[in-house]
Amino acid sequence: MENGIIQIDPNCFNEFKKLQEKKYCIMSIFLKLCNNFQILYVEKILSTQTSHDDFLESIPVDEPRIIIKKQPNNKIIFIRWIPEIEKETIENSYCNASSALYELLNGIDTYMEAKDLIELSNI
């Protein structure tokens, strides 16, 4: 990653706006860094028809992600998922990306960091 600058794909903002609106039936957005950890993009979207178990199974156990999840009560949780990984540079890249994105999004009710799926089992 050069100079710590991370670009955020505009689709991240578009999908977040859709998540906020009921008519799109989006439950969660998974964001991933690519291009040597310089660009944050939407990796996948789960619908409101997705079970909580399927949501948990969608989380990679060995790779970080930024996940934005809408609860059944319409509260929105911003999750920085960084499992126990060896590469500190990857963790730092995701920390920088999540901080930058979080500051730009309006409407987040809860921010959390998680390193283990057990931490996400009750959200």
DSSP file with accessible surface (Angstrom, degrees, kcal/mol):
  #  RESIDUE AA STRUCTURE BP1 BP2  ACC     N-H-->O    O-->H-N    N-H-->O    O-->H-N    TCO  KAPPA ALPHA  PHI   PSI    X-CA   Y-CA   Z-CA
    1    1 A M              0   0   69      0, 0.0     2,-0.5     0, 0.0     3,-0.3   0.000 360.0 360.0 360.0 123.9    0.0    0.0    0.0
    2    2 A E    >   -     0   0  139      1,-0.2     3,-1.9     3,-0.2     0, 0.0  -0.685 360.0 -20.8 -86.7 128.9    1.5    3.3   -1.1
    3    3 A N  T 3  S-     0   0  144     -2,-0.5    -1,-0.2     1,-0.3     3,-0.1   0.633 104.8 -84.6  55.7  13.4    1.3    6.2    1.3
    4    4 A G  T 3  S+     0   0   36     -3,-0.3     2,-0.5     1,-0.2    -1,-0.3   0.649  85.1 147.4  68.4  12.9   -1.6    4.6    3.2
    5    5 A I    <   -     0   0  113     -3,-1.9     2,-0.5    34,-0.0    -1,-0.2  -0.718  26.5-170.9 -88.0 126.7   -4.1    6.1    0.7
    6    6 A I        -     0   0   29     -2,-0.5     2,-0.3    -3,-0.1    33,-0.2  -0.969  11.6-146.3-119.5 129.3   -7.1    3.8    0.2
    7    7 A Q  E     -a   39   0A 122     31,-3.4    33,-3.1    -2,-0.5     2,-0.6  -0.732   9.6-145.0 -91.1 142.8   -9.7    4.5   -2.6
    8    8 A I  E     -a   40   0A  32     -2,-0.3    33,-0.2    31,-0.2     5,-0.1  -0.939  18.4-125.5-110.9 119.2  -13.3    3.6   -1.9
    9    9 A D    >>  -     0   0   62     31,-2.9     3,-2.1    -2,-0.6     4,-0.6  -0.409  18.5-127.9 -59.9 133.8  -15.2    2.4   -4.9
   10   10 A P  H >> S+     0   0   87      0, 0.0     4,-1.9     0, 0.0     3,-0.6   0.777 105.4  71.6 -57.0 -25.8  -18.4    4.5   -5.3
   11   11 A N  H 3> S+     0   0   60      1,-0.2     4,-2.8     2,-0.2     5,-0.3   0.794  86.4  65.8 -62.4 -25.5  -20.5    1.3   -5.4
   12   12 A C  H <> S+     0   0    4     -3,-2.1     4,-1.7    28,-0.2    -1,-0.2   0.931 106.0  41.8 -59.6 -43.2  -19.8    1.0   -1.7
   13   13 A F  H <X S+     0   0   58     -3,-0.6     4,-2.3    -4,-0.6    -2,-0.2   0.897 113.2  53.1 -71.6 -39.6  -21.8    4.1   -1.1
   14   14 A N  H  X S+     0   0   80     -4,-1.9     4,-1.9     1,-0.2    -2,-0.2   0.926 111.3  45.4 -61.6 -45.7  -24.5    3.1   -3.6
   15   15 A E  H  X S+     0   0   19     -4,-2.8     4,-2.4     2,-0.2    -1,-0.2   0.862 109.7  55.4 -69.0 -33.4  -25.0   -0.2   -1.9
   16   16 A F  H  X S+     0   0    6     -4,-1.7     4,-1.8    -5,-0.3    -1,-0.2   0.929 107.1  50.3 -63.8 -41.7  -25.0    1.3    1.6
   17   17 A K  H  X S+     0   0  119     -4,-2.3     4,-0.8     1,-0.2    -2,-0.2   0.907 110.7  49.6 -62.0 -39.9  -27.8    3.7    0.5
   18   18 A K  H >< S+     0   0   70     -4,-1.9     3,-0.9     1,-0.2     6,-0.5   0.894 106.2  56.0 -64.4 -40.7  -29.8    0.7   -0.8
   19   19 A L  H 3< S+     0   0    0     -4,-2.4    -1,-0.2     1,-0.2    -2,-0.2   0.882 104.1  54.9 -59.1 -35.4  -29.2   -1.2    2.5
   20   20 A Q  H 3< S+     0   0   82     -4,-1.8     2,-0.4    -5,-0.1    -1,-0.2   0.743  98.6  74.2 -71.0 -22.3  -30.8    1.8    4.3
   21   21 A E  S X< S-     0   0   86     -3,-0.9     3,-1.1    -4,-0.8     5,-0.4  -0.796  73.8-145.8 -97.9 132.6  -34.0    1.5    2.1
   22   22 A K  G >  S+     0   0  151     -2,-0.4     3,-1.4     1,-0.2    -1,-0.1   0.818  90.6  71.4 -64.6 -30.7  -36.4   -1.3    2.7
   23   23 A K  G 3  S+     0   0  151      1,-0.3    -1,-0.2     2,-0.1    -4,-0.1   0.720  93.4  55.7 -65.3 -17.8  -37.4   -1.7   -0.9
   24   24 A Y  G <  S-     0   0  101     -3,-1.1    -1,-0.3    -6,-0.5    -2,-0.2   0.624  92.3-143.3 -91.6 -12.2  -34.0   -3.3   -1.8
   25   25 A C    <   +     0   0   60     -3,-1.4    23,-2.0    -4,-0.4     2,-0.5   0.876  40.1 157.6  55.5  42.4  -34.1   -6.1    0.7
   26   26 A I  E     +B   47   0A  12     -5,-0.4    21,-0.3    -8,-0.3    -1,-0.2  -0.869  20.0 175.6 -99.5 128.6  -30.4   -6.0    1.5
   27   27 A M  E     +     0   0A  19     19,-2.9    43,-3.4    -2,-0.5     2,-0.3   0.796  64.5   4.7 -97.8 -38.7  -29.3   -7.4    4.9
   28   28 A S  E     -BC  46  69A   0     18,-1.8    18,-2.5    41,-0.2     2,-0.4  -0.999  51.6-151.4-152.1 153.5  -25.5   -7.1    4.6
   29   29 A I  E     -BC  45  68A   1     39,-2.4    39,-2.4    -2,-0.3     2,-0.5  -0.992  12.7-154.5-124.8 127.7  -22.7   -5.8    2.5
   30   30 A F  E     -BC  44  67A   0     14,-3.0    13,-3.0    -2,-0.4    14,-1.4  -0.916  13.1-165.4-104.2 124.9  -19.3   -7.4    2.5
   31   31 A L  E     -BC  42  66A   2     35,-3.3    35,-2.1    -2,-0.5     2,-0.3  -0.896   5.8-174.4-114.4 142.5  -16.4   -5.1    1.5
   32   32 A K  E     -B   41   0A  53      9,-2.5     9,-2.5    -2,-0.4     2,-0.4  -0.969  23.2-123.6-136.2 148.1  -12.9   -6.2    0.6
   33   33 A L  E     +B   40   0A   5     -2,-0.3     2,-0.2     7,-0.2     7,-0.2  -0.726  36.8 169.0 -88.4 139.4   -9.6   -4.5   -0.2
   34   34 A C  E  >> +B   39   0A  38      5,-2.5     5,-2.1    -2,-0.4     4,-1.7  -0.802  44.2  55.1-137.5-178.3   -8.0   -5.3   -3.6
   35   35 A N  T >45S-     0   0  109     -2,-0.2     3,-0.7     2,-0.2    -1,-0.2   0.970 136.8 -38.2  52.9  62.0   -5.1   -4.1   -5.8
   36   36 A N  T 345S-     0   0  111      1,-0.2    -1,-0.2    -3,-0.1   -34,-0.1   0.875 112.8 -60.2  58.5  37.9   -2.4   -4.4   -3.2
   37   37 A F  T 345S+     0   0   56      2,-0.1    -1,-0.2   -36,-0.1    -2,-0.2   0.785 114.6 112.6  63.7  33.4   -4.9   -3.2   -0.5
   38   38 A Q  T <<5 +     0   0   57     -4,-1.7   -31,-3.4    -3,-0.7     2,-0.4   0.639  65.1  52.4-107.5 -18.9   -5.5    0.2   -2.2
   39   39 A I  E   < -aB   7  34A  37     -5,-2.1    -5,-2.5   -33,-0.2     2,-0.5  -0.977  64.1-152.8-127.3 128.6   -9.1   -0.1   -3.3
   40   40 A L  E     +aB   8  33A   0    -33,-3.1   -31,-2.9    -2,-0.4     2,-0.3  -0.855  28.8 167.3 -96.9 125.8  -12.1   -1.0   -1.2
   41   41 A Y  E     - B   0  32A  67     -9,-2.5    -9,-2.5    -2,-0.5     2,-0.6  -0.902  43.2 -91.3-136.5 165.3  -14.9   -2.6   -3.2
   42   42 A V  E     + B   0  31A  23     -2,-0.3   -11,-0.2   -11,-0.2     3,-0.1  -0.679  36.2 179.3 -78.1 117.9  -18.2   -4.5   -2.6
   43   43 A E  E     -     0   0A  61    -13,-3.0     2,-0.3    -2,-0.6   -12,-0.2   0.883  62.3 -19.1 -85.2 -46.5  -17.4   -8.2   -2.6
   44   44 A K  E     - B   0  30A  72    -14,-1.4   -14,-3.0     2,-0.0     2,-0.4  -0.992  51.5-141.9-160.0 162.0  -20.9   -9.5   -2.1
   45   45 A I  E     - B   0  29A  65     -2,-0.3     2,-0.4   -16,-0.2   -16,-0.2  -0.987  12.0-153.4-129.0 136.1  -24.4   -8.6   -0.8
   46   46 A L  E     - B   0  28A  23    -18,-2.5   -19,-2.9    -2,-0.4   -18,-1.8  -0.919  17.9-131.1-110.8 140.1  -26.7  -10.8    1.2
   47   47 A S  E >   - B   0  26A  51     -2,-0.4     3,-2.0   -21,-0.3   -21,-0.3  -0.315  27.4-104.6 -83.3 169.6  -30.5  -10.4    1.0
   48   48 A T  T 3  S+     0   0   63    -23,-2.0   -22,-0.1     1,-0.3    -1,-0.1   0.638 118.2  69.4 -67.9 -12.6  -32.9  -10.1    3.9
   49   49 A Q  T 3  S+     0   0  167    -24,-0.3    -1,-0.3     2,-0.1     2,-0.3   0.556  76.5 106.8 -80.0  -8.1  -33.9  -13.7    3.1
   50   50 A T  S <  S-     0   0   29     -3,-2.0     2,-0.0     1,-0.1    -4,-0.0  -0.541  71.0-128.4 -74.5 132.6  -30.5  -14.9    4.3
   51   51 A S     >  -     0   0   52     -2,-0.3     4,-2.2     1,-0.1     5,-0.1  -0.334  20.3-113.3 -74.9 162.8  -30.5  -16.7    7.6
   52   52 A H  H  > S+     0   0   55      1,-0.2     4,-2.6     2,-0.2     5,-0.2   0.890 119.0  54.1 -64.3 -36.9  -28.2  -15.6   10.4
   53   53 A D  H  > S+     0   0  110      1,-0.2     4,-2.3     2,-0.2    -1,-0.2   0.913 108.5  48.3 -62.8 -42.0  -26.4  -18.9   10.1
   54   54 A D  H  > S+     0   0   79      2,-0.2     4,-1.2     1,-0.2    -1,-0.2   0.878 109.2  54.3 -66.4 -35.7  -25.8  -18.3    6.4
   55   55 A F  H >X S+     0   0    0     -4,-2.2     3,-0.7     2,-0.2     4,-0.5   0.956 109.7  46.6 -59.6 -48.6  -24.6  -14.8    7.2
   56   56 A L  H >< S+     0   0   28     -4,-2.6     3,-1.2     1,-0.3    -2,-0.2   0.892 109.9  53.4 -63.1 -38.0  -22.0  -16.3    9.6
   57   57 A E  H 3< S+     0   0  151     -4,-2.3    -1,-0.3     1,-0.2    -2,-0.2   0.743 101.2  62.0 -68.7 -21.2  -21.0  -18.9    7.1
   58   58 A S  H << S+     0   0   27     -4,-1.2    -1,-0.2    -3,-0.7    -2,-0.2   0.631  83.0  94.1 -77.9 -14.2  -20.4  -16.1    4.5
   59   59 A I  S << S-     0   0    5     -3,-1.2     2,-0.3    -4,-0.5    58,-0.1  -0.690  82.4-125.3 -83.1 122.4  -17.7  -14.6    6.7
   60   60 A P    >   -     0   0   27      0, 0.0     3,-0.6     0, 0.0    -2,-0.1  -0.509  13.1-150.0 -68.3 128.0  -14.2  -15.8    5.7
   61   61 A V  T 3  S+     0   0  100     -2,-0.3    23,-0.1     1,-0.2    56,-0.1   0.702  92.5  34.6 -73.9 -17.9  -12.6  -17.2    8.8
   62   62 A D  T 3  S+     0   0  109     21,-0.1    -1,-0.2     1,-0.1    -3,-0.0   0.261 109.0  66.1-123.0  13.1   -9.0  -16.4    7.7
   63   63 A E  S <  S-     0   0   73     -3,-0.6    -1,-0.1    22,-0.1    21,-0.1  -0.998  76.5-118.7-136.3 140.0   -9.4  -13.1    5.8
   64   64 A P        +     0   0    8      0, 0.0     2,-0.3     0, 0.0    18,-0.2  -0.321  34.9 170.6 -72.1 157.0  -10.5   -9.6    7.0
   65   65 A R  E     - D   0  81A   8     16,-2.1    16,-2.5   -33,-0.1     2,-0.5  -0.971  34.3-125.8-152.7 162.5  -13.6   -7.8    5.7
   66   66 A I  E     -CD  31  80A   0    -35,-2.1   -35,-3.3    -2,-0.3     2,-0.4  -0.974  34.0-169.9-109.8 127.7  -15.6   -4.8    6.4
   67   67 A I  E     -CD  30  79A   0     12,-2.7    12,-3.4    -2,-0.5     2,-0.5  -0.978  15.2-165.3-124.7 131.8  -19.2   -5.8    6.9
   68   68 A I  E     -CD  29  78A   3    -39,-2.4   -39,-2.4    -2,-0.4     2,-0.4  -0.976  18.6-175.7-115.3 121.3  -22.2   -3.6    7.1
   69   69 A K  E     -CD  28  77A   8      8,-2.7     8,-3.1    -2,-0.5     2,-0.5  -0.967  19.5-147.3-127.2 131.7  -25.3   -5.4    8.4
   70   70 A K  E     - D   0  76A  15    -43,-3.4     6,-0.2    -2,-0.4     5,-0.0  -0.852  20.7-141.6 -96.2 126.9  -28.9   -4.2    8.9
   71   71 A Q    >   -     0   0   33      4,-3.3     3,-2.5    -2,-0.5    52,-0.0  -0.402  28.9-103.2 -78.5 163.2  -30.7   -5.8   11.8
   72   72 A P  T 3  S+     0   0  128      0, 0.0    -1,-0.1     0, 0.0    -2,-0.0   0.811 125.6  56.8 -57.1 -26.9  -34.3   -6.8   11.7
   73   73 A N  T 3  S-     0   0  107      2,-0.1     3,-0.1     1,-0.0    -2,-0.0   0.281 122.0-110.5 -87.9  12.1  -35.1   -3.6   13.7
   74   74 A N  S <  S+     0   0   72     -3,-2.5     2,-0.2     1,-0.3    -1,-0.0   0.508  72.1 141.7  70.9   7.6  -33.4   -1.6   10.9
   75   75 A K        -     0   0  105     33,-0.1    -4,-3.3    34,-0.0     2,-0.5  -0.596  46.1-136.4 -73.9 142.3  -30.4   -0.7   13.1
   76   76 A I  E     -D   70   0A   8     31,-0.3    33,-2.3    -2,-0.2    34,-1.9  -0.895  15.1-161.9-110.2 128.8  -27.2   -0.7   11.1
   77   77 A I  E     -De  69 110A  12     -8,-3.1    -8,-2.7    -2,-0.5     2,-0.6  -0.913   7.0-153.3-110.6 131.9  -24.0   -2.3   12.4
   78   78 A F  E     -De  68 111A   0     32,-3.2    34,-2.7    -2,-0.5     2,-0.5  -0.920  19.3-166.9-103.0 119.7  -20.6   -1.5   11.0
   79   79 A I  E     -De  67 112A   0    -12,-3.4   -12,-2.7    -2,-0.6     2,-0.9  -0.940  19.3-159.6-117.4 124.6  -18.2   -4.5   11.6
   80   80 A R  E     -De  66 113A  23     32,-2.7    34,-2.5    -2,-0.5     2,-0.8  -0.895  19.7-163.9 -97.6 103.6  -14.5   -4.5   11.2
   81   81 A W  E     +De  65 114A   4    -16,-2.5   -16,-2.1    -2,-0.9    34,-0.2  -0.819  22.2 158.2 -93.6 108.8  -13.8   -8.2   10.9
   82   82 A I        -     0   0    6     32,-2.7     3,-0.1    -2,-0.8    -2,-0.1  -0.814  22.2-161.9-132.7  92.5  -10.2   -9.0   11.4
   83   83 A P        -     0   0    4      0, 0.0     2,-0.6     0, 0.0    33,-0.1  -0.204  47.4 -70.2 -66.4 166.6   -9.6  -12.6   12.4
   84   84 A E  S    S+     0   0  149     31,-0.7     2,-0.3   -23,-0.1    31,-0.0  -0.457  73.6 165.0 -60.1 106.7   -6.3  -13.6   14.0
   85   85 A I        -     0   0   39     -2,-0.6   -22,-0.1    -3,-0.1     6,-0.0  -0.901  41.6-134.9-127.3 159.3   -4.0  -13.2   11.1
   86   86 A E  S    S+     0   0  196     -2,-0.3     2,-0.9     1,-0.1     3,-0.1   0.813  80.0  84.4 -84.8 -31.7   -0.2  -13.1   10.9
   87   87 A K     >  -     0   0  136      1,-0.2     4,-1.6     2,-0.1     3,-0.4  -0.623  53.1-170.8 -84.1 107.8    0.3  -10.2    8.5
   88   88 A E  H  > S+     0   0  136     -2,-0.9     4,-2.8     1,-0.2     5,-0.2   0.838  84.3  62.2 -64.5 -31.8    0.2   -6.9   10.3
   89   89 A T  H  > S+     0   0   97      2,-0.2     4,-2.2     1,-0.2    -1,-0.2   0.889 103.2  49.4 -64.1 -36.9    0.2   -5.0    7.1
   90   90 A I  H  > S+     0   0   29     -3,-0.4     4,-2.3     2,-0.2     5,-0.2   0.943 111.7  48.3 -66.3 -45.7   -3.1   -6.5    6.1
   91   91 A E  H  X S+     0   0   56     -4,-1.6     4,-2.4     1,-0.2    -2,-0.2   0.933 111.9  49.6 -60.3 -44.4   -4.6   -5.7    9.5
   92   92 A N  H  X S+     0   0   74     -4,-2.8     4,-2.6     1,-0.2    -1,-0.2   0.902 108.9  53.0 -62.2 -40.4   -3.4   -2.1    9.2
   93   93 A S  H  X S+     0   0    4     -4,-2.2     4,-2.5    -5,-0.2    -1,-0.2   0.926 111.4  45.4 -61.4 -44.4   -4.8   -1.7    5.8
   94   94 A Y  H  X S+     0   0    4     -4,-2.3     4,-2.7     2,-0.2     5,-0.2   0.867 111.0  53.1 -69.5 -34.2   -8.3   -2.9    6.9
   95   95 A C  H  X S+     0   0   25     -4,-2.4     4,-2.2    -5,-0.2    -2,-0.2   0.941 112.2  45.4 -63.3 -45.2   -8.1   -0.6   10.0
   96   96 A N  H  X S+     0   0   77     -4,-2.6     4,-2.3     2,-0.2    -2,-0.2   0.923 114.9  47.5 -63.6 -44.5   -7.3    2.4    7.8
   97   97 A A  H  X S+     0   0    0     -4,-2.5     4,-2.7    -5,-0.2     5,-0.2   0.924 112.5  47.9 -64.9 -44.1  -10.0    1.5    5.3
   98   98 A S  H  X S+     0   0    0     -4,-2.7     4,-2.7     1,-0.2     5,-0.2   0.913 112.1  49.8 -66.9 -38.2  -12.7    0.9    7.9
   99   99 A S  H  X S+     0   0   51     -4,-2.2     4,-1.7    -5,-0.2    -1,-0.2   0.932 112.7  47.1 -64.2 -43.8  -11.9    4.1    9.7
  100  100 A A  H  X S+     0   0   40     -4,-2.3     4,-0.9    -5,-0.2    -2,-0.2   0.935 116.1  43.8 -63.6 -46.5  -12.0    6.1    6.5
  101  101 A L  H >X S+     0   0    1     -4,-2.7     4,-1.2     1,-0.2     3,-1.0   0.927 109.4  56.1 -66.4 -44.1  -15.3    4.5    5.4
  102  102 A Y  H >< S+     0   0   90     -4,-2.7     3,-0.5     1,-0.3    -1,-0.2   0.891 105.1  53.0 -57.1 -40.0  -17.0    4.8    8.8
  103  103 A E  H 3< S+     0   0  155     -4,-1.7    -1,-0.3     1,-0.2    -2,-0.2   0.777 110.5  48.6 -66.6 -24.7  -16.3    8.6    8.8
  104  104 A L  H << S+     0   0  103     -3,-1.0     2,-0.4    -4,-0.9    -1,-0.2   0.639  95.1  84.0 -92.0 -16.1  -18.0    9.0    5.4
  105  105 A L    <<  -     0   0   14     -4,-1.2     2,-0.4    -3,-0.5     3,-0.4  -0.755  60.7-157.1 -95.1 134.1  -21.2    7.0    6.1
  106  106 A N  S    S+     0   0  133     -2,-0.4    -3,-0.0     1,-0.2    -2,-0.0  -0.887  71.9  41.1-105.1 136.1  -24.2    8.5    7.8
  107  107 A G        +     0   0   42     -2,-0.4     2,-0.4     1,-0.3   -31,-0.3   0.515  66.9 142.7 109.1   8.5  -26.7    6.2    9.5
  108  108 A I        -     0   0   26     -3,-0.4    -1,-0.3    -6,-0.2   -31,-0.2  -0.694  25.1-175.5 -81.2 129.1  -24.5    3.7   11.3
  109  109 A D        +     0   0   82    -33,-2.3     2,-0.4    -2,-0.4   -32,-0.2   0.804  66.5  21.8 -92.5 -34.7  -26.0    2.8   14.7
  110  110 A T  E     -e   77   0A  69    -34,-1.9   -32,-3.2     2,-0.0     2,-0.4  -0.998  58.6-160.5-139.8 139.7  -23.2    0.6   16.1
  111  111 A Y  E     +e   78   0A  67     -2,-0.4     2,-0.3   -34,-0.2   -32,-0.2  -0.966  22.1 168.9-116.2 133.6  -19.5    0.1   15.3
  112  112 A M  E     -e   79   0A  37    -34,-2.7   -32,-2.7    -2,-0.4     2,-0.4  -0.993  26.8-146.4-145.0 153.1  -17.8   -3.1   16.4
  113  113 A E  E     -e   80   0A 105     -2,-0.3     2,-0.4   -34,-0.2   -32,-0.2  -0.951  22.4-174.8-113.6 138.2  -14.6   -4.9   15.9
  114  114 A A  E     +e   81   0A   1    -34,-2.5   -32,-2.7    -2,-0.4     3,-0.1  -0.993  25.5 171.0-138.0 142.7  -14.5   -8.7   15.8
  115  115 A K  S    S+     0   0   76     -2,-0.4   -31,-0.7     1,-0.2     2,-0.3   0.396  74.3  46.6-121.3  -7.4  -11.8  -11.3   15.6
  116  116 A D  S >> S-     0   0   80    -33,-0.1     3,-1.3     1,-0.1     4,-0.5  -0.998  75.4-128.2-141.3 141.5  -13.9  -14.4   16.3
  117  117 A L  H >> S+     0   0   51     -2,-0.3     3,-1.1     1,-0.3     4,-0.7   0.784 106.6  68.9 -60.8 -26.5  -17.2  -15.7   14.9
  118  118 A I  H >4 S+     0   0  125      1,-0.3     3,-1.0     2,-0.2     4,-0.4   0.883  93.1  58.4 -59.4 -35.3  -18.5  -16.2   18.4
  119  119 A E  H <4 S+     0   0   92     -3,-1.3    -1,-0.3     1,-0.2     3,-0.3   0.762 110.3  43.3 -64.7 -24.1  -18.5  -12.4   18.8
  120  120 A L  H X< S+     0   0    0     -3,-1.1     3,-1.2    -4,-0.5    -1,-0.2   0.459  87.2  92.1-100.5  -1.9  -20.9  -12.1   15.8
  121  121 A S  T << S+     0   0   46     -3,-1.0    -1,-0.2    -4,-0.7    -2,-0.1   0.768  90.7  42.0 -67.7 -23.1  -23.2  -15.0   16.8
  122  122 A N  T 3         0   0  154     -4,-0.4    -1,-0.2    -3,-0.3    -2,-0.1   0.260 360.0 360.0-109.1  12.0  -25.6  -12.7   18.7
  123  123 A I    <         0   0   34     -3,-1.2    -3,-0.0   -71,-0.1    -4,-0.0  -0.568 360.0 360.0 -94.3 360.0  -25.8   -9.7   16.4
